[in-house]
Amino acid sequence: MSTLTALAPAKINLFLHVGPVDSQGYHPLSSLVAFADVGDVVTVEPADGLSLTVTGPFGAGLDAEPDNLILRALRRLGEATGTGEPPLKVTLDKRLPIAAGLGGGSSDAGAALKLARQVLALDIADAELEAVAAVIGADGPMCLRMRSAWAEGRGDLLTDEPRLPPLPAVLFNPGVPSPTGAVYRAYDAGPVRTDDGPAPPADWGVDGVIDWLAAQRNDLQPPALAQTPAIGAALDALAATPGVDLTRMSGSGATVFGLCRTTAAAQTAAAHLALLQPTAWVRSASLGVQ
């Protein structure tokens, strides 16, 4: 057994169409999900018992968490394999903002599960591991896969989308949280849309995908902006940045993203925005990396 490390990539909802809440309290949705080449870093190594150490620029934000999603997922892995609580030391280098609409906690858990399977040489198939990941919520299986996919139902009906090209992007978080539960409650209190799934783009080139996404929406964006005006200011700042062609909030916020036509344009835009917003979290990224 050895020490292994992996990136837990940021998850981006390129669009997010949300329907009315059902009788069990869930919202049906339609989304195209992509993963970025930036994220948290998870390290797993053999130990005498299960433990988690959190470091990194946003690590302090998790100090008050009673039970991190990584630990919940690993305990469920032990139950599923009949091996008991995994004897692992996990280190999370928390580089993504908290409550940022980037699926950070779910992605961290997904990375930890895959690393644990390797370190402990567990005989568990991908499908079984996805069932384990579901213990942390609907984002669990998709964040375990870490592949571009269409998400439907409660976000648990996944169809891989290998045609999605790497999309040059700028990720921008204004430094404020946007709790998912509060955003959904605000959404339910206002005009509710439908989880209509659009036809795929006719052109899967970068330009064609950006033009197609411009016709889609994030239904959680209006209620999130009403609750957290800083998200609106972030969208305005991003839209005013040269080289950015489409702006949208990811998930329930507060991170917003801007799509660019070229990698060079995204890198230049990120550098420009970082100078103007020195206290914000700004990164250039490629979305849809498989």
C-alpha positions, 0 to 999 in steps of 0.5 A: 500500500502506498500514498496516492494523490488526486485532483478533486476538480471543480464541477460546473453546471454549464446550464441548469434547468430546474422544475418544481419541487416534487412530493419528496422534496426534490427538484427535477433538473436538466443540466450539462455538467463539465469538470475543470482542470482546477480544484482541491487536492486529496491525498490518501495513505495507509494508517492505523485508523480513519482520519481527515486533515484539512489544509489549504487557503479555504481549509479554515472554512470547514473547521465547523463541519461536524462530519465532512463528506469525505468521512461519510463516503469512506465509512459507507465504503467500509460498510459496502465492502464489509471491511469496516472503517477504512484505516486511512489518513486523508489530507484535503488541500482545500483550494476551492471556495466554500459554498461556491456552486462548484461541487467541491465537497462531493468532488473531494469525496469522489476523489477520496473513494477512488484513491481509497479503492486503490490504496486498500486494493478493494475489489469493488466495481465502478457501479458499486462505487457510484452507489457508495458515492450516492450516500453524499447526495445526487452530486456524488455519482457524477463527481465520482465519474468526473466526466462531462455528462448530461444530468437529469432526474434529481441529478442522478440520471447521467449520460456521458457526453464525450463530444464536449470540447475543452472550453476555455473559461474564467472562474470568479468567486466574489468571496461570499457564500451562497448556501444551496438550501436557501437558494432553492427555498427562494426559487420555490417562492418565486416563478418556477420554470421547467426541467426542459432538456434542450436538444444538443448543439448541432456544432460541437466546436467551441464556438458552436457550444458557446453559441448554443449555451447562450440560449440556455439558462441557470434557473437558480441564478435569479433567486441567488442574485436576489439573496446575494447581490455580490453575485450580480456584481461578479457577473457584471465584472466578468461580462465587462472583461475583454475576451469573455463571450458568455457569463453564467452562475454555476450551480447555486452560486456564488461562483460565476464563469465566463467562456472564451473562444481561446485559451489565450483569451481566458488566461488574459481575461483572468489576469485582467480580472484578478488585477481589478478584483484583488480580494476575489478568487479568480482562475483561468481553467479548461472545462470539459477535460475528460 
